[in-house]
Amino acid sequence: MAVMNQFPSIIRLNVGGTHFTTALSTLRKYENSMLAAMFSGRHLVEMDEEGRYFIDSDPTYFLHILTFLRRGQLPPTDIAREVVKEAQYYGIDALVEQLSQCQPLFGEVVGRQEFVKQVPNYRKNLEEMICIAKEKAFGSRETRVTMRVFKEPPETSSPPPDFVTLEHTCTFEYAVSFGPWDASPGVKDLVDCIALDLKERRFDIQHHKKGECYKAAGRLGGRNFCCERQFFEFTFKWW
């Protein structure tokens, strides 16, 4: 059943099977939002068998959308990422803007995302890790991918005139290499970014440090300088 044009001042909602009651003025608070459009009288709105207006959405997050519309209260930080996606879907720009200025979203946008932009080929390497893990997955309960990470000056940097570069093969074999980069965050920060991105894509992963190369990579004034490239193993669990 669908109803349009006329709405009572008090609205009974069925959101994904959970019932809410709110004022029509609350749903229309932001005139450019999807909720305001739904209850503007210009569109059909589905109703359930008990006469509640039906919204096919997750009630857990919709509750926080409604709370913000009622009194401007922000959701708890542990579900802010999920709520902001709902706010974007419903076009509640004021909520999106406020959440984007608070933790953890502020740090996510201006911190982590800006950092990974400064790591050459970060997204490409991340996708390569996933592809390698999937290729190994057939008939396996888990697969392992080793990555090399190194924060060093770009190769274009000029070493001292008497620095001698020693060719070597790193201690560990690896599938993907991240680095070098110029941003201040270090190796641990990059590994944490990779782990977060994989978990956000619903991969069940664990990781640990395998070690560092430590082979002689250069010589200056009779002193050897070791390769400090670090190696981490990511385990993808499939079942």
C-alpha angles and dihedrals in degrees: 000000000000130000130193142176104020125065131174119238090247115056125203112205135195106201110184091325096315119108125228132175121204143149121276088230089059093057090047095047094112107041095201094053126104091242091055089050093048091054097037094095093246097098141051114257119197118231130201125232092273094054098258119140107250124225116180099218142110106280093206092066096031088061089064091046088054093045090054092049090050102046110354094254118157123224124252114281094244092068099030093109093055094044093050089056089054090047090052091049092051093042095241092156094173091060092045090051095048094046091048089060094052135069132301095021096046091054090044094055105034096028117032100023093047090048096052090049086066094053107089114243093354096150093041092051092047090054090047090054090053093047092050091048091050093047089056094045101084109112092356132112092209139003132208129217122188119209132190119221127187133167105201135141112277115270088250090069112107114241120210111286093249096046111120117205114217117209114228144155113240118250096245130051113235140187102207133025126207121195176293106236138165103216118109099245112098139220095286090052091053093048089050090052091053092049092049093049092050093048091048086057089054097252115150101225142161127188140190138176114262095191145265130289100238093178116138107270102168146004129220124176093344092309122115121225116207127223106255098192111139129216129211130185120216117200117204112202114206104178 
